[in-house]
Amino acid sequence: MELKIGENIKRLRKAKDISQEDFAKLLGVSSQSVSRWENGVCYPDMELLPALAQFFKLSVDELLGTGDLEKSRRYNEINETWARNNAAGKNAENAALMRKALRNFPNDALLLVQLSTSLEKLEGNEEERRRNLRESIAIQEQILRFGEDSEVRAATMYNICFSYWKNGDREKAVAQARKLPNLYKSRENALVYFLEGEERRQVSAAALAPLSWALEKHLTVLGDSDPALREPAAKILSLLHSIQQPT
């Protein structure tokens, strides 16, 4: 286990705007000792830990950095449990899991997305489904207002279009959809210019699944309005599917 006590002491000492020399005097140690702690050369003696924690108004675990490690472990366990439940269709369990998790990780964007997704999958009567959908929309709007994770925000911008539509608000769905980037400005279309070798090939191969889905949707619409397009559309999709198959 990697202890972060030296990094934490340095960060907290600087936040209090106190020099190494003055900090050392308060603790009854040499300034060289403080310097060695902060540079990771050695750790403070065990009997000093309570005094250090009290000075910074932290628990000893927080000072050592083990609190962060435990928090990260619990966070990963929560997300792994959500993924297992989601695959098994345990949506009620997932909604309860996310509500509890958000008490410990408030406003976490990923947990909010997973709560929103779970709510929209819950069974119930019409009134219950509507209530869950409205809560899901409110959560997604919260992510878009305050969320900082660009990937989560991008996914939410897309997902909320369908939530609005399911809620009978077509105008909001269309307005939100018009804010989304077009097909050209995607991650895959940018990376394929800059990567090389096998990594570049993998990006191109991975792009085929969403491209096939998009082409199928758009070509189906066009084929319904112009039957002459149905056969060439089927050939294009067949070619894409064959390229996606492992060789």
Summary of the structure (lengths in Angstrom):
residues: 247
radius of gyration: 26.5
end to end distance: 42.7
largest distance: 87.6
contacts: 644
relative contact order: 0.05
helix: 78%
strand: 0%
